[in-house]
């Protein structure tokens, strides 16, 4: 979920396209995470910051015909698109999508068996624990909170120094910012779980990897990864480093990395899990 009040952020239409195009690479990892959760058949869950609904559908498949998953996103455009995806996947009966804000969830206390949030709530806890407390509020006692975050990547094989410099930019360390307290970093999320009283706290990291040769969907997804991971970084790099990054990441460049017959990259998602007392 992006900050729609930030003018440097993509428009909802642009971001919707990015979610569409990149998901074929992310889907195997998301499904691995869902499988590892071992969600009870027939359970009812909530997906907060559901985007255009692809993970929601995987969750709905996991809980079976008697289960149900509600997806909530701040973007009405995303919600409407997610409804269409559910219809195509024949999962409309198991899913509901609605507009909503994770700071003010429109559900009663103790409503859901579990709550999931991928690339959303976990990045918004440095200033306030209120979003996490909202997830806990709507989960039944004994229910689980699942927060899933993109946690690392290596996308520029053969250029570790350049990639290290990119990872030191504001975009590279986001949502962490220079000057923030170390305990505010999202890798320290179990500490936030402890603060709000969640028990049985665990972390597990899942790896996605890709290598050449690619099918068209994978290639198109990877094309989006470079600008998505490091947007607006030109002013923070030297002219030489920026020129090298453009040379390697521009599809029109003769040195475009995805044209390498031995291209390989990986990325990780980390699952933070806790249970309501």
N, C-alpha and C positions, 0 to 999 in steps of 0.2 A: 504494500500500500504506500503510495507516494504522498508527499506533502503538496496538496493542490494549491496552497497559498504561496508556494515558492515559484517565482517566475522562471527559474532555470530548470524546473522539472518539466518533463514532457506533458503534453496535453493528454486528457483521458483517452482520446482516440489513438494517439501515438503509443501510449502505454498499453492499451488493449492489444494493439498489433504486436508489441513486444512480447506480451504474455502468450499470445497465440503461437508466435513463431518459435520462441525458445522452449516451449514445454516439451516437445518430443525428446529433448536431451534430459530434461528434469524428471520426466515421468517414471523411468525405471527406479530412480532413487526414492521418489515419493511413494511408490508402491512397495518398495522394500521397507520403508519406515512404517507404512500402514500395516503391513503384514507382521512386523515385529511388535506392534501394539497389542495384537491379539484381542481386538475389540469384541466384547460379548455380542453374540448373535441376538438381534432384536433390540439392541440398545439404541438410545436416542442421544445424539451429540450435536455440538455446535461448532461451526468453522468460522472463526472471527478473522476478518480481513480475507475473505474467500477469493478475492479477485474475480476472474471470470469462471471460477467454479471447477476447474479440473481436479484439484485435490479433493474437493467435496464429493465428486462423483466416485473417486476411489474409496473414500470413506464409506459412502452409501453402499457400494458393492460389498464392502467388508462386513457390514452389520446385517446384511441379508434382507429379504423381503419384509420381515416384521420390524426392521429397524427404520430409523429416520434421521436425517441430518439436515440441519438448518444452516445455510450459508449467509453471512452478513458482511456487507461491504459498504463503505461510505459512498461509492460511486453507483448511481442509478444505472449508468450505461453498462457497468460490469454486471450488475444484478440481472438486467434484462438479457444480456448475452448468455449468462450462466443458465438461465431458464431454457434458452434455446438449446444449449449443449445437453442439458438433462433430458430434454425431449428427444433429441437425436439418439441418445444413449439408452432410451427407454427406462430412465430413472426418475421421471417426474413424480412418480408415486412415493418414492423414498426420499425426496429432497424438497426443500422449500428455500427460496432465495428472497432476501429482503434487504432494503437499504437500512443502514444503521451505523452508529458511532461506537467504537469499542470503549469509549469513556462513559457511555450512558446506554448500556444494553437494555433493550425493552422487553426483558423477561423477568418473571418472578424469581425469587430466591429458590434455590434447590430444585431447579427445573431439569437439568440435563445429567446424564450418566457420565459424560466426559466433555471436555472442551479442547479444541485444537486451534492453534494459530501459527500459520507458517509465514515467515517474512513479514511480520506485522507487529504484534504486541511486544514481542521480545526486544525489538529495536527502540521501544518507546518508554523505557523504564528508568532512564538515567536521572530524570528530574522528579518523577513521581511514581509511586507504586499503585496509584489508583487504577490504571488499566488492568493490572494483574489482580487486584482485589475484586474488580468487576467480574473477571472470569471465575474467580473462586465463589463469588456470591451466587452465581447462577448454576453452580454444580452441586449436586446432592452430596451429603456427607459420605465419605468413602469414594467419591468420584475422582477422576484423574484430570490433571491439567497437562496438556502436551504443547510445548512451545518449540517450534522448529525454525532454525536459522541457518542461512548460508554462512559458513564459517571460514572457508579458505578455498584457494584455487591456485593452480599453476597453468596458465593459458599460453605462455610464450616460451615454448621449448627451445632451449639453446641460448636464451637471453635472460638468465637469472638476475643479472645486475639491473637491467632495464626494468624488469618486473618488480624487483625490490623497490626501485625508485618510484614506480607507479603506485605501489602499495603504501608509500609514505605520504602520498598526496591526501588532501582533504577527502576526496572521493574514496581513496584507497582505505582509509581508516574509519570512514563513516560506518555507523552513526556515532562512533567515538570521536571526540574532538580534543585537540591539544588543550591541556589545562583541566580536563575532566579528572575526577578522582578515579584511581585504578579500580576501585570496587564498583564503579559504574559501567565498566566494560562488560559487554554482553557475555563474554566467556565466564564471567563471575555470577551468572544468573542463579546458580544454586544458592548463593548467599541471599539473593532477593527472595527466593523460595522459602528459605529459613526464616527470614524476617516476617513473612506473612503467615507463618505457621504450617506450611505444607510439610507432610511427612513422606517417607519412602522416596527421597530425592535421588534421582539418578541422571546420568548423561550417557549418551551413546552417539558415536559419529558414524555416518554413512558416506561412502565414497561413490561418486559417479565418474566414469572415465570414458573418453572417446579417442578414437584413432582413425587415421586414414586407412583405406578409402572410405568416403562418406556416402550415404544416400543423400538425396536432395534435401529432405527435411532436416537431417542432422547438420548439413552444411549451412543451411539458412539460419538455423538456431545459433550456430557458432559465430556466424557473421554478426549477429546481434550482441554477442557476449562482450566483445571488446568495448564498444561505446557504452554499453549498459554498466559494465564494471568500473570503468574509469572515465566518467563524463567530466567535461569542463576542467581538464587538468593541464592544458597548455601553459597557463601562466605560472604553474608551479614546477615546470620542468625547464631544463636548459634548452636552448635552441637545438643543440645536437641531439639530446634525448627525445625531444618532441618530434624532430625529423625522422629519427629512427623508428619511433612508435608508429608514426603515420606510414612509413615505408612498409612496416610489417603488418599493419592492421587495416590498410585501405584495400578493399577488394580490387581496385583498379591498378594497384601497384604490381609490377612484375615480381616483386619479392614478398608478395602476400603469403603469410604463414600457412594459411589453409591450403595453399597449392603444394605444400611439401608432401611428398609421397609417404614420409615417415612421421607426419604430424601426430602428436599425442598430447593430451591434456587431461587434467582431473580437477574435480572440485568436491567439496565436502558440505554436507548438511549435518548439524548437530541437533539432537533431540534432547531437550530438557524435560524431565518428567517429575511430577509430584502429585501427592494425593491429599485431598481435603480431609481433615480430621472429622 
